């Protein structure tokens, strides 16, 4: 039986934002070739150095073919268009694009950094004197590779990595190790809240299986085992039964937990109101990753501050959404983040 909350307790925002009008955010570039993604780039090295010295930020240099090969294009519409990487690069560095297949100023900078022409994408993060602060990134073009490089640069220059970046890296690192299980309990809304707190759990969804309320759990099997998830969930009264497809997982749960009802998964359908606590707040209108949605839902349901899991631009978007309360917003729960994120940023940029 679904748990119906008698009252929804509003969470006071602990993250203090300056007025919206005082926060400027650039609209997404409309003339970028695909190889440069969605980042607002400088194209002059001397200008980048001047801004680096003025703002005390390292320079993020992309050496890129434009127009380029398929690898260059994939790097552009992949990692260089990832919302979290775009934000991290623009906010923490001076972003500079050098075309490695052009003459003139581009060729001069290539020679200065001893970079080959007509090469696949290369990333260098340097100080204002042109010295690398992290190892050169070459022949590695996945989101995980770029995230690792960006995080190393942020840590080197600022000493602390924002939570949203660490979470984004965890999602990418777990992509090839994701497994699923279905845990049954008396209330799947409570289940989503409690199970999302377990380290290694990347997303949850409330639904039904074998005539019971269940939470479909996606987790990084390289970080946490299913028996440990079940044990932690059982402590929160959220694992009365476990349904999984894999015979090995069935055996492991039976061997290492005291849950009696463990069997193969059956037909599943999701509930019409997943992420219950998130769905009752205006945080539901913010585009987020599924990992963020799980954590924010758990935080709100536990009367904790959800802002710790969001990026500065997501927090700015939340403030904007609250200020534009007369506008009809659409819930972003279980939606693709990138599909609406950049249009929302452009709208904020126009109003700022």
N, C-alpha and C positions, 0 to 999 in steps of 0.2 A: 504493500500500500504506500502510495506516494506520501512523502512528508510535506505537509503544508506549513510553511513558516507563518507564525501568528503576526509577525511584523518584520519588515525588512529594515535592518539597522543601517543607516547611512554612514559611510566611511568618510571621516574628515581627511582632507588632503594634507599630508605632511610635507609634500614637496612644494615649496613656495615658488611660484612663477612670477616674473615681472609682467607688467601689463602687455597685452597682445600687441599694442601699437608700438611698443619699444623693442619687440623682437622681430627682426627681419629674417625672412627666409626667401631664398631665390626660387623662382619658378624653374621647372625642368627645362633644360635646353631643347629647343625645337629643331636646331640645325645640326646636331651632332651626327656624324656618320655612325653606322652601327658599331664600328670597332671601338668607339669611345663611350658607349653605354649612355647612362643618364646623369653623368657627373658634369658639373660646371667646371671646365678646365681653363687654366691660364695657358697661353701659348708662348710666353716670353720668359726665358730663364732669369734674366736680370730683374724683371718685375717680380718674379716668384721669390728671388733672394731678398728683395726689399721688403716684401710682405712677411717673409719668414723672420727677418730681423725685427720688424715692427711689432708683429703679433706673437713673437717667441714660439713659433710653430715650425716643426720640420717640414721639408718639402717632399711630397709624394710624387715621384716622377714615373710616368708611364711612357716607355719607349715602345711605339706601336706602329705597325704598317697601316697606312690609310691611303687608298683602299688596301685591304689586306687579304690574307688567305682565310680559309675556313676556320682555322684555329683562332685567328684574330677576331673574326666575327663572333664566334661562339663565346670568346672571352668578353666581348662587348655586351652582347645581349644576355649573357649569363651573369658572372660575378660582378661586372661593372654596372649592372642594372639592378642588383640585389638591393632592396630598400635600406637594409641595415649597413651594408658596405658603403653605399653612396653617402649615407649620413655620416658614418664614421670617418670617411676620407675627407669629406668637405668640412666637417666640424673640427677635426683634430690635426689636419695638415693643410699645407698650401698645395693644391692639386695642379700639377703641370703635365701637359701632354706634349711629347716630342715625337714627331713623325720620323720614323727611321728610314723612310724611302723618299725623302725630300732633300733638296739642296738648300743653300743659304744658312739661315740661323739654326735650323734643325740639324744640319750636317755639322755645324760648329759644336753644338752641344754633344752630339754623338761622339765626336772626336775627343772632346774634353773628358767625357766619362769612359772613353775607350769601349764604346758599345758598337757592335757590328751593324751595318746597314742591312735592310731587307731581312730583318730577323723576326722571329716570333715574339710575342709580347714579353717584355722585361719590366720588372718593377724595382725601383730603387727608392729608399727612404733616406734622405740625407739632411744634414744640418745646413745652415746658411753658408757654410764654408765649402759645401759640396762633399762632405765626408759621410760615408754610410754610417747610420746608427743601428741598422740591423742588416743581416746578410741579404745580398742581392737575390731576388726571386726570378728564376729563369727555368724554362722547361717544366714548369708546374703551373697549371692553369685552372684548377678546380676552385669552387667557392671555399672549400676547406683550406686550400693553400693560401689564397688571398686573405682569408680571415685570420689565419695564423700569422701572416706577415703584418697585417694591419694591427692586430692585437699586440704583437711584439713591439711595433713602433709606438703605439699608445703607451704601453707599459714603460718603455725606455724614456719617453719624453715626459710622461705625467706620473708614472709610478703606480697608477691604479687603473684597472680595466673595468669599464662600465658593465653592469650585470647583463644588459641586453646583448652586448657583444659576446660575452661568455656563453650565454644561452644559445645564441645563433650558431656558435662554433659547436656546441654540444649537439645541436640538431644535425648539423652536417656530418659530424663524426659518427653519429649513430645511424645515419641513413642506411648503411649497408649491413647493420646489425639489428634492425628492427624486427621484433616479434610481437605477436598479439595473444592476449588471453582474455577471457570473459569471467569476471568475478560477480557473483550474486550476493545480494544483501537486502535488508529490509527496506532501504530507500536509496535509489540510485543517485539522487541529488546529493545526499550525504556522501555516498560512495565516490562520486566525482571529486568532491571537495577533499576528502581524506586521502584518496589514492594518489591524487596529483601532488601531494606533499612528499611522496617517496622518491628519493634520488634515483635517477635512471628512467623514470616514467616520463615520456615525452608528450603524450596526449591521452585524453579520455573521452568517452562518449556514452551517454545514458541510452539504454535500449532494453530490449526484451529477448530472452532466449529460454527455451524449454519451459515456457509459461511463467518465467520469473523475471524480476527486474535485475538487470546486469549492468555493469560498467565495462565497456570494451576498452582494454588497456593496451596502448602501444608503448613499448619500452626498448631501451638500448640493451641488448643481451650481453654486450661487452662490459657494461657497467653494473648491471644488477641481474640476479637470477630470479626466475619465476617463484621458486619457493620462498625467497626472501621478500618478494613483493607480497605474496600471500600471507606470510607471517605478519608483516607490518600492517596489512589491511585487516587481518583478523583481530589484531589488537584494538583496532578502531571499530570493531563489529561490522566489518565490510567484506567478509569473505566466508559466507555460509556455504557456498558451493563454488566450484571452479570448472569451467568448460574450456577445453583447448583442443586443437586439431592434432598436434604433434604427439606421437606415442611416447617419445622421450620425455617431453614435458609432463605428460600424464603420470609417468612413472616417478619422475622427480618430485612432483607435488604429493603423490601418495606416500612416497618414502620419507620425505623431509618435513611434512606438515601433518597436523592432526585434523585436517579438513576431511570429512567423511564422504561428502558428495562431490566426487571428481569424475568427470566423464567427457566424452567427445562433444565438441561444439555442435549445435543444431542450427536451425534457421534463425536468423537474427534480423530484427528491424529496430531502427533507432527511435527514440521517443521524440515527440514533437517539440519538446522544450528541454534541450540539452544545455549544459552550463547554467543551471538554474540561477545561481547567485549573480553571475555576470549578466544574465539576461534581464535582471531586474534593475540594473544600473545603467547610467549613460556611458559607461566604459564599453558597452556592447557595440557602440557605433565606431569605435576606433579600429582601423585595420591592424590586426596582430597575426603573428604566427600561431599555429596550434599549440605550441609549447607555452607561449605567453598566455594564451587564453586559459589553458589549464591552470597555470600558476595564479593568474589574476582572479579567476573564479574561486580558487581555494582561499586566496587572501581575503577577498570580500566576504566569503562565507564564514571565515574565522575572525572577522572584525580586525584584520590587519591591513597595513598600508599596501595597496596594489601597485602604487607608483614605482616601487623599487624594481619592478620587472619591465618597465617601459623605457623607451629611449627619450631623449629630450624633445625630439620632434613629435613623438606620439603624445607626450605630455602637453605640448603646445596645441596639438590637434584636439586633445580632450578639453582644454581651456576654450578653444575656439568653438567647439560643439556646444559647450555649456552657454557661451555667450550668444550663439545663434539658436537659441531654444525654440524660436518660432518656426524654424525650418524643419521639414519632415525628413528625418534621417533614417537610414536603413541599417538594420542589424548586420554586423560583420561576422557574427559567430559562424565558424566553420566555412567561411568564405576565403577565396584566394586573396592574400594580402595585397599583392602587387597590382591586382586588377583595379583597385580603387584608390590605392595609396597616393599615387602621383597626381591624380586629378584633385584629391583633397589638398595636397600640398600647394598645388597651383592656385586653388581657391584661397587658401590662407595667405599666400604671397600677394595676391591681388588686394586683400583686405588690410594687410599690414601697413 
